[in-house]
């Protein structure tokens, strides 16, 4: 499966050395150039062959998106729309716009959820990862975390 990614989830997973949480699930992760520049700002991430840096789409939709969102989000949404691919995005405003454009989206918690469902990660490992992420300054809604784990419990029944 191929997916397009915005930067937030990539930054968190890269900083915490867990990019395998993406490569476990996706054969190819497309990164628009602006997203790659965002994630490379502090340091160059160690990306596997599954990650492909591609030119962003510069169409009319992209121009409109740039008036509402940052460059990376705009390129990611426009690329996902052009290629009819799902999108990894976490920022609330960008998620809402992408959903309104008919894109299938997933965020960090969705990535963790799928890793648990597919047996790549235990619930305890996911809890440890999220705690570690919070300790490193990443803000993740406790309400959404609780909902994710509740969904896992319900599906296990």
N, C-alpha and C positions, 0 to 999 in steps of 0.2 A: 504494500500500500504506500502511496505517495501522499505527502502532506506539506503544506506551506507553514512556516513559523514566523511569528513576531518575536521580539527579543526577550520579554520578561521571563518566560519559562526557561528559555535557553540560558539566560544569565544566572538564574537560581541554580539550575541543574549543573551548569559548568562550574560555578563557584564552589559547589558542594561535591564536585567530582562524581556526578550521577547522570551524565548524558546517556548512559546505557538505558535509562528509563525510557528514552525516546527510541533508541535503536532496537530495543526489545520489541517495539510495537510497529515501527515503520521501516520499510525498506529504503525509502529515500525521503529526506527532509530538505525541502527547498527553502533557501534563505535569500530574500532579495538583498541586493548590495547594501542598501541603507541599514537593514537589520544586521548584516555581518559587521558593518562599521560600528554600530551601537554595541554589539557584544564584544568587539575587539578594542573598544575604547581604552579600557584599563589594562588589559593584557590579551594576548592572542590565545583564544581557547583551543584546546586540543580536540579537533573535530575529526571523526572517523570518515571513511569514504562514503558513508550514508548521507552526509551533509553536502549539499551542492549549492554554491553561491551562484545566483543567476541575476540577470538584468531585471530591474523592476519594470512594470508596465507603466507607460506614460500616456495613458489615454484620458478621455474626458472624465471618466469616473475617478481616476487617480487625482486629477486636478481638483475636483470637488472634495475628495477626501482630504487633501492637503489643507483645505480651509478649515477642517474640523479636527484633524488628528495630526500627530507628528509624522515625519517622513517615513520612518520604518513601518509604522502601523498602516499608513496609506499604501505603501508599496506591497506590503504583505496581503492586505485585503484585495487590492486590485489584481495581484498575481493569482490569488486563490479564485477570484471571480472569473478571470480570463481562462484559467485552466480547469475550472469546475472541480476544484480540490478542496478538501476540508482544511481548516485553519486552526493553528494553535495560537490563542490570544487570551490574555488575562485581564487587561484593562477594561473596566466596566463600559466606558463610552464606546471604545472600539468594538467590543463584543456585541453591543446592542446594534451598532451600525452594520456590522458583518451579518448578524442574524436577520436584520431588516432587508439585507441584500440577498437573502436566501442561502447564505453559506452555512455549512455544517461546521460548528466550532467545538473546540475542546481547550481546556486550560490545564494548569498544573495539577489541580485536584483530579481532573478527568484522566490525566496521564497516570497518576498514582493509582486511581481506581482500576483502570484497565490492567496495569501491571499486577495488581492484587488478583483480579479476576482470572488472569491468564497464568497465575502461579509463579510469576517472576519475582514477586515481592510478598512478604507476609504483612498482615495488618500491623503487627508490632514494628516491623522495619519501616513501614510508612509513617507510623506515629513518631518514631525516632527521627526520621528524616524531617518531618514537619517541625518537630521541636528544635532540631538543629538549625533549620531555616529561620525560625523565629529568633533564635539566639544570635543569629548572624545578621539580624536587622531586617529581614524580609517580613512584610506585613501580609498575613494570610488570614482571612476571616474565620474566626473560630466557629461561627454559625455554619459556614459552608463546610468546614472540616467535619463538624458534628453530623451534618446532613449526609456527607459522603459515607461516613462510617455507619450511620443508621441504614442507608441504602444497602450497604454490604451485608448487614445483619439480616435485613428483610429478604434479600435475595438468597441468603444461605438457608432460609427456612424451607 
